[in-house]
Every structure is written in structure tokens, then in C-alpha cells.
Amino acid sequence: MSYLHDAAPASDTATLVIAEETQARRGRRRFGRRGPAEAKERGVISFADRKRRTVRIWLRIIQSLALAGLIFAGLGPLIWSAKASITSTQDIITDPMGIFFAPNEWGNLILAWNGAEIGQSLRNTVFVAVGATISTLVISILAAFILSVLKPKWAPVLSGAILATLFLPGVISLVPLYLTVLDLPVFGVSLLNTFWAVWLPAGASAFNVVVLKRFFDSIPREILEAAKIDGAGPFRILWTIVLPLSRPIVGVVSLLAAIAAWKDFLWPMLVLPDPLLQPVSVVLPALAKGPTPLAVQMAAVFLTLLIPVVLFLIFQKQFLRGVGTAGGIKG
């Protein structure tokens, strides 16, 4: 600033000084003795009230109660499901909230795994989730890379078309997609009762393409231009530069794709009518309609919930970090 003042004419220097004094005077009138940062941070309770001991105690009590409520709302259903899975059907029906004092029956888990064939259904679900995740990553990453890095002439039109599909309800494309799977164009084969019928449509996710493209747009162009000058081709740029810089968002998209495939019900029910190929999302409602005891059903539900929860606990750092950096690359 001093260099600018020395280099500028005297009239310009006086104008700058007057403008700075006017801005400082307006800031003092607006914020008083507190600075702009303190004024922006002010909430319902003022800074003076926060210094009072009674206010601090009540704030801690309210925060503790809110945290306890959130923990109860989040873990309560999971804990109740875990206890119900090892409780008799009679105890669940007569006293649902008193099952914590009922004796444990660990045989329900074995009956759910073998008798209700939840083990086979879980294996099918793993195949569906893994295949859908790989399909989503391959198609979405390539599409986002083409639109963001390669940028052909028709990229804006295609980006607009992909974005427009987000405004269409999924049920609209259900019938055309089913007819396509029933008689695959060009090949003339049916994909019913094959995992390909679930894997391929899962890859066509406009939301994942938009999210990945936005992240790829935040990659500094200087890095990509330097790689092109060094003679790197498109696939080498994607593999050695774009993907390593995009690990957080790729992890988020992978987890979202796996969870979406894990809980999907309608589409697997339509394209996988064979009970031996159906995932747990389709098998569980069928158990409720059959003669399966309620305790065994609850054991099946708990086994179904256990795997996604464990996966989230293992990869929660990567997931939260990816969500935090989804908007761009930190400098």
C-alpha cells in the first residue's frame, strides 16, 4: 500500500486516505466497539450474556440434552433391532419396549441366516452393490472427464441434457428401461435374471456425473496443460493426475452408489424374479408375507443393517473428508 501511495499522484493519495477514514468511521458506527468479525458471530445470546456463569451452565445443559436426543434418535432403532433379533416372538409382541430384560435367544440369527436364506440374499446383495459401484465409477468418471477436461464442441449441449434428466422422476423411465433390458438393442438378448440388468442401469447416474464434473472443473488447468506439454495422453492424464487428486469425491460417489444399490427394491424385484438371485431388499418383504416368525424376521433385518453400518464406521473419515472437499481442491 505504501508503494502505491508513493507512486500515485498527491490528489489520488488524498482521495485514498479520505476513503479509508470514511470506511473506518462507518465501521465504528455500525459495529460499535466490537469488530466486524464479532458482530457477524453474534447470535441469539450476546457475548456479554455468554460470560455469565448461569447462562453458560444452561447452555451446556441444553447442548447435552440435544446431543443425547440425537444419539437416541440415531442409535435407538439400531439397538432395539439388535435386541429384538435375539428375543422370542412372544416377548416382542407382548412388550416391545421391555425386550431388553427378556432372555436372549441366539438361535434366531442362525435361523435367519440358514432357514430364511438371508446368507444367500446377502451374497447376492454384495454382488449387486459391487457391480453397481464399479459400473457407476467407470461410466461417471469417463463422462465427467470428457465434459470437464477434454471439452469437445458438443460438451455444453450434453452437459445440459444430463442436467435436465435430474428434473425427471425416475418412475418415468421405468417402463422404457425395463423394455430395453427385456430385449437389449443391437445384441437382441434378454438380461432378466442376470446381475447385468442391475449393474448397467446403475451406471447411468446423472447426479454422479454432475458431481464429478464439478470437482474435475476445480482442478487447476495449469497442471493439465503441463501434462499435455510433456506428452501425456488423455488416459494418462486421467490415471496419473485427475484420479489421484479426486480420491475424496470418488470415495463419496462409491459409497453413495453402494448404499443406493444396497437398498434398492423396485428395480431388482422387476429384473430378478428368481428368488435365488434376489437381494435382501426384495427378500425381506417376502419374509413378512410368509410364515416366518417375527423374531426371525427381526434377526434378518438386523443382519441386513449390520453390514452398511460397519462399512460406514470403517470409511467414515474418507466419507466426511470427501463431502467437505466436494466443492473443490484446497490450496
KOLTINU-84630 format. One record per residue (C-alpha): residue number from 1; residue in one letter; z, y, x. Coordinates in nm, 2 decimals, always signed. Each point is the difference from the previous one (the first is absolute). Example, Ala and Ser with C-alpha at 12.3 -4.5 7.8 and 13.67 -1.06 7.14 Angstrom:
  vexvex  zake      up   north    east
       1     a   +0.78   -0.45   +1.23
       2     s   -0.07   +0.34   +0.14
REM end
This chain:
  vexvex  zake      up   north    east
       1     m   +0.00   +0.00   +0.00
       2     s   +0.08   +0.24   +0.29
       3     y   -0.34   -0.07   +0.15
       4     l   -0.17   +0.09   -0.33
       5     h   +0.21   +0.32   -0.03
       6     d   -0.10   +0.10   +0.36
       7     a   -0.37   -0.07   -0.06
       8     a   -0.02   +0.16   -0.35
       9     p   -0.04   +0.37   -0.05
      10     a   +0.30   +0.22   -0.07
      11     s   -0.08   +0.04   -0.37
      12     d   -0.03   -0.37   -0.05
      13     t   +0.33   -0.06   +0.18
      14     a   +0.18   +0.25   -0.23
      15     t   -0.15   -0.16   -0.30
      16     l   +0.12   -0.34   +0.11
      17     v   +0.35   +0.13   +0.06
      18     i   +0.02   +0.17   -0.34
      19     a   -0.13   -0.32   -0.17
      20     e   +0.27   -0.22   +0.18
      21     e   +0.28   +0.24   -0.10
      22     t   -0.12   +0.01   -0.36
      23     q   -0.01   -0.38   -0.01
      24     a   +0.34   -0.03   +0.15
      25     r   +0.14   +0.25   -0.25
      26     r   -0.15   -0.19   -0.29
      27     g   +0.15   -0.32   +0.13
      28     r   +0.35   +0.15   +0.02
      29     r   -0.03   +0.13   -0.36
      30     r   -0.13   -0.34   -0.12
      31     f   +0.24   -0.23   +0.18
      32     g   +0.30   +0.22   +0.06
      33     r   +0.21   -0.10   +0.30
      34     r   -0.14   -0.36   -0.01
      35     g   -0.32   -0.09   +0.17
      36     p   -0.31   -0.12   -0.18
      37     a   +0.07   -0.37   +0.09
      38     e   +0.34   +0.02   -0.15
      39     a   -0.13   +0.17   -0.31
      40     k   -0.26   -0.27   -0.05
      41     e   +0.26   -0.28   +0.04
      42     r   +0.22   +0.14   -0.27
      43     g   +0.05   -0.23   -0.30
      44     v   +0.22   -0.01   -0.30
      45     i   +0.31   +0.03   +0.21
      46     s   +0.02   +0.30   +0.23
      47     f   +0.09   -0.02   +0.37
      48     a   +0.33   +0.17   -0.06
      49     d   +0.09   -0.26   -0.27
      50     r   -0.09   -0.28   +0.23
      51     k   +0.26   +0.11   +0.25
      52     r   +0.27   -0.05   -0.25
      53     r   +0.19   -0.33   +0.03
      54     t   +0.01   -0.07   -0.37
      55     v   -0.37   +0.04   -0.03
      56     r   -0.07   -0.23   +0.30
      57     i   +0.23   -0.27   -0.14
      58     w   -0.18   +0.01   -0.34
      59     l   -0.34   +0.00   +0.16
      60     r   +0.09   -0.31   +0.20
      61     i   +0.13   -0.17   -0.31
      62     i   -0.31   +0.08   -0.20
      63     q   -0.22   -0.12   +0.29
      64     s   +0.19   -0.32   +0.04
      65     l   -0.03   -0.07   -0.38
      66     a   -0.37   +0.07   +0.01
      67     l   -0.05   -0.23   +0.30
      68     a   +0.21   -0.28   -0.17
      69     g   -0.21   +0.04   -0.32
      70     l   -0.32   -0.03   +0.20
      71     i   +0.12   -0.31   +0.18
      72     f   +0.12   -0.16   -0.32
      73     a   -0.33   +0.07   -0.18
      74     g   -0.21   -0.13   +0.30
      75     l   +0.21   -0.31   +0.10
      76     g   +0.16   -0.08   -0.33
      77     p   -0.29   -0.19   -0.16
      78     l   -0.07   -0.18   +0.32
      79     i   +0.37   -0.11   +0.04
      80     w   +0.02   -0.11   -0.36
      81     s   -0.32   -0.20   +0.03
      82     a   +0.13   -0.17   +0.32
      83     k   +0.32   -0.10   -0.18
      84     a   -0.18   -0.11   -0.32
      85     s   -0.23   -0.22   +0.21
      86     i   +0.30   -0.22   +0.09
      87     t   +0.18   +0.02   -0.34
      88     s   -0.04   -0.24   -0.29
      89     t   -0.20   +0.09   -0.30
      90     q   +0.30   -0.01   -0.23
      91     d   +0.19   +0.25   +0.20
      92     i   -0.30   +0.24   +0.02
      93     i   -0.04   +0.00   -0.38
      94     t   +0.36   +0.02   -0.10
      95     d   +0.12   +0.26   +0.25
      96     p   -0.28   +0.17   +0.20
      97     m   +0.23   +0.24   +0.18
      98     g   +0.26   -0.26   +0.07
      99     i   -0.22   -0.23   +0.20
     100     f   +0.16   +0.13   +0.33
     101     f   +0.31   -0.20   -0.09
     102     a   -0.19   -0.32   -0.11
     103     p   -0.03   -0.30   +0.23
     104     n   -0.31   -0.03   +0.22
     105     e   -0.28   -0.25   -0.07
     106     w   -0.22   -0.01   +0.31
     107     g   -0.22   -0.27   -0.16
     108     n   -0.18   +0.27   -0.20
     109     l   -0.18   +0.12   +0.31
     110     i   -0.12   -0.36   +0.08
     111     l   -0.12   -0.05   -0.36
     112     a   -0.18   +0.33   +0.01
     113     w   -0.17   -0.08   +0.33
     114     n   -0.10   -0.35   -0.08
     115     g   +0.02   -0.05   -0.38
     116     a   -0.15   +0.33   -0.10
     117     e   -0.24   -0.01   +0.30
     118     i   +0.10   +0.34   +0.12
     119     g   -0.06   -0.11   +0.36
     120     q   -0.36   -0.07   -0.07
     121     s   -0.04   +0.33   -0.19
     122     l   +0.16   +0.19   +0.29
     123     r   -0.24   -0.16   +0.24
     124     n   -0.29   +0.11   -0.23
     125     t   +0.15   +0.35   -0.02
     126     v   +0.01   +0.02   +0.38
     127     f   -0.36   -0.10   +0.03
     128     v   -0.10   +0.26   -0.26
     129     a   +0.21   +0.27   +0.16
     130     v   -0.12   -0.06   +0.35
     131     g   -0.37   -0.03   -0.10
     132     a   +0.02   +0.31   -0.22
     133     t   +0.17   +0.20   +0.29
     134     i   -0.27   -0.10   +0.25
     135     s   -0.28   +0.07   -0.24
     136     t   +0.16   +0.34   -0.08
     137     l   +0.04   +0.10   +0.36
     138     v   -0.35   -0.11   +0.11
     139     i   -0.18   +0.18   -0.29
     140     s   +0.22   +0.31   -0.02
     141     i   +0.01   +0.06   +0.38
     142     l   -0.37   -0.04   +0.04
     143     a   -0.08   +0.23   -0.30
     144     a   +0.25   +0.26   +0.11
     145     f   -0.13   -0.01   +0.36
     146     i   -0.36   +0.05   -0.12
     147     l   +0.09   +0.29   -0.23
     148     s   +0.24   +0.17   +0.24
     149     v   -0.13   -0.07   +0.36
     150     l   -0.37   -0.09   -0.03
     151     k   -0.07   +0.24   -0.29
     152     p   -0.35   -0.08   -0.11
     153     k   -0.19   +0.24   -0.22
     154     w   +0.09   -0.18   -0.32
     155     a   +0.38   -0.01   +0.09
     156     p   +0.10   +0.29   -0.23
     157     v   -0.18   -0.16   -0.30
     158     l   +0.17   -0.34   +0.07
     159     s   +0.34   +0.16   +0.05
     160     g   -0.03   +0.18   -0.33
     161     a   -0.11   -0.32   -0.17
     162     i   +0.30   -0.19   +0.15
     163     l   +0.24   +0.27   -0.10
     164     a   -0.14   +0.00   -0.36
     165     t   +0.08   -0.36   -0.05
     166     l   +0.37   +0.08   +0.03
     167     f   -0.02   +0.17   -0.33
     168     l   -0.13   -0.31   -0.18
     169     p   +0.25   -0.25   -0.15
     170     g   -0.01   -0.34   +0.16
     171     v   -0.05   -0.17   -0.33
     172     i   -0.34   +0.16   -0.04
     173     s   -0.14   -0.20   +0.30
     174     l   +0.18   -0.32   -0.10
     175     v   -0.29   -0.16   -0.21
     176     p   -0.29   +0.10   +0.24
     177     l   +0.21   -0.13   +0.30
     178     y   +0.07   -0.33   -0.18
     179     l   -0.37   -0.04   -0.08
     180     t   -0.08   +0.07   +0.36
     181     v   +0.25   -0.26   +0.13
     182     l   -0.13   -0.25   -0.26
     183     d   -0.35   +0.03   +0.13
     184     l   -0.01   +0.16   +0.34
     185     p   -0.32   +0.20   +0.04
     186     v   -0.26   -0.11   +0.27
     187     f   +0.20   -0.32   +0.07
     188     g   +0.01   -0.12   -0.36
     189     v   +0.33   -0.18   +0.04
     190     s   +0.32   +0.02   -0.19
     191     l   +0.32   +0.10   +0.17
     192     l   +0.24   -0.12   -0.27
     193     n   +0.29   -0.21   +0.12
     194     t   -0.05   +0.12   +0.36
     195     f   +0.21   +0.25   +0.19
     196     w   -0.31   +0.20   +0.07
     197     a   +0.00   +0.12   -0.36
     198     v   +0.33   +0.18   +0.08
     199     w   -0.06   +0.09   +0.36
     200     l   -0.34   +0.18   -0.03
     201     p   +0.09   +0.24   -0.30
     202     a   +0.33   +0.09   +0.18
     203     g   -0.20   +0.14   +0.29
     204     a   -0.18   +0.26   -0.22
     205     s   +0.30   +0.24   -0.02
     206     a   -0.11   +0.36   -0.03
     207     f   +0.36   +0.12   +0.05
     208     n   +0.03   -0.17   +0.34
     209     v   -0.33   +0.14   +0.11
     210     v   +0.10   +0.35   -0.09
     211     v   +0.34   -0.03   +0.17
     212     l   -0.15   -0.15   +0.32
     213     k   -0.28   +0.26   +0.01
     214     r   +0.25   +0.28   -0.03
     215     f   +0.19   -0.14   +0.30
     216     f   -0.32   -0.05   +0.20
     217     d   -0.09   +0.36   -0.07
     218     s   +0.32   +0.12   +0.17
     219     i   -0.10   -0.18   +0.33
     220     p   -0.10   +0.27   +0.25
     221     r   -0.38   +0.02   +0.03
     222     e   +0.03   +0.07   +0.37
     223     i   +0.12   -0.36   +0.07
     224     l   -0.29   -0.15   -0.19
     225     e   -0.26   +0.23   +0.16
     226     a   +0.14   -0.09   +0.35
     227     a   -0.04   -0.37   -0.08
     228     k   -0.36   +0.06   -0.11
     229     i   -0.07   +0.19   +0.32
     230     d   +0.14   -0.30   +0.20
     231     g   -0.25   -0.23   -0.18
     232     a   +0.23   -0.16   -0.26
     233     g   -0.17   -0.14   -0.30
     234     p   +0.12   +0.02   -0.36
     235     f   +0.18   -0.33   +0.00
     236     r   +0.17   +0.07   +0.33
     237     i   +0.12   +0.34   -0.12
     238     l   +0.14   -0.17   -0.31
     239     w   +0.17   -0.28   +0.19
     240     t   +0.14   +0.20   +0.30
     241     i   +0.06   +0.34   -0.14
     242     v   +0.02   +0.03   -0.38
     243     l   +0.19   -0.32   -0.07
     244     p   +0.27   +0.05   +0.27
     245     l   +0.06   +0.35   -0.13
     246     s   +0.01   -0.12   -0.36
     247     r   +0.26   -0.27   +0.03
     248     p   +0.25   +0.17   -0.24
     249     i   -0.24   +0.05   -0.28
     250     v   -0.17   -0.34   +0.05
     251     g   +0.35   -0.16   -0.03
     252     v   +0.06   +0.19   -0.32
     253     v   -0.33   -0.10   -0.15
     254     s   +0.07   -0.37   +0.10
     255     l   +0.34   +0.00   -0.17
     256     l   -0.13   +0.17   -0.31
     257     a   -0.29   -0.25   -0.03
     258     a   +0.23   -0.30   +0.05
     259     i   +0.24   +0.12   -0.26
     260     a   -0.28   +0.08   -0.25
     261     a   -0.15   -0.35   +0.05
     262     w   +0.35   -0.16   -0.02
     263     k   +0.08   +0.15   -0.34
     264     d   -0.35   +0.00   -0.16
     265     f   -0.01   -0.20   -0.32
     266     l   -0.30   +0.06   -0.22
     267     w   -0.28   -0.05   +0.25
     268     p   +0.13   -0.32   +0.16
     269     m   +0.07   -0.14   -0.35
     270     l   -0.37   +0.05   -0.09
     271     v   -0.17   -0.12   +0.32
     272     l   +0.25   -0.28   +0.09
     273     p   +0.04   -0.21   -0.32
     274     d   +0.09   -0.31   +0.21
     275     p   +0.39   -0.03   +0.00
     276     l   -0.01   -0.14   +0.35
     277     l   -0.16   +0.33   +0.13
     278     q   +0.20   +0.25   -0.20
     279     p   +0.25   +0.24   +0.18
     280     v   +0.36   +0.05   -0.11
     281     s   -0.09   +0.31   -0.21
     282     v   -0.20   -0.23   -0.23
     283     v   +0.23   -0.30   +0.02
     284     l   +0.33   +0.18   -0.09
     285     p   -0.11   +0.11   -0.35
     286     a   -0.13   -0.36   -0.06
     287     l   +0.35   -0.13   +0.09
     288     a   +0.16   +0.23   -0.26
     289     k   -0.22   -0.15   -0.27
     290     g   +0.07   -0.36   +0.09
     291     p   +0.31   -0.22   -0.01
     292     t   +0.13   +0.11   +0.33
     293     p   +0.38   +0.09   -0.01
     294     l   +0.09   +0.36   +0.03
     295     a   +0.20   -0.06   +0.32
     296     v   -0.30   -0.16   +0.17
     297     q   -0.21   +0.30   -0.11
     298     m   +0.24   +0.24   +0.15
     299     a   +0.00   -0.20   +0.32
     300     a   -0.38   +0.02   +0.01
     301     v   +0.02   +0.38   -0.06
     302     f   +0.24   +0.04   +0.29
     303     l   -0.21   -0.21   +0.24
     304     t   -0.30   +0.22   -0.10
     305     l   +0.19   +0.32   +0.07
     306     l   +0.15   -0.11   +0.32
     307     i   -0.31   +0.00   +0.22
     308     p   -0.12   +0.36   -0.08
     309     v   +0.35   +0.13   +0.05
     310     v   +0.03   -0.17   +0.34
     311     l   -0.34   +0.12   +0.11
     312     f   +0.09   +0.36   -0.09
     313     l   +0.33   -0.03   +0.19
     314     i   -0.18   -0.12   +0.31
     315     f   -0.28   +0.26   -0.01
     316     q   +0.19   +0.29   -0.16
     317     k   -0.01   +0.21   +0.32
     318     q   -0.38   -0.03   +0.03
     319     f   -0.04   +0.06   -0.37
     320     l   +0.21   +0.32   -0.01
     321     r   -0.15   +0.12   +0.32
     322     g   -0.34   -0.05   -0.13
     323     v   +0.07   +0.18   -0.32
     324     g   +0.15   +0.29   +0.20
     325     t   -0.31   +0.03   +0.22
     326     a   -0.26   -0.08   -0.27
     327     g   -0.10   +0.36   -0.02
     328     g   -0.12   +0.03   +0.36
     329     i   +0.08   -0.06   +0.36
     330     k   +0.30   +0.18   +0.15
     331     g   -0.08   +0.20   +0.31
REM end
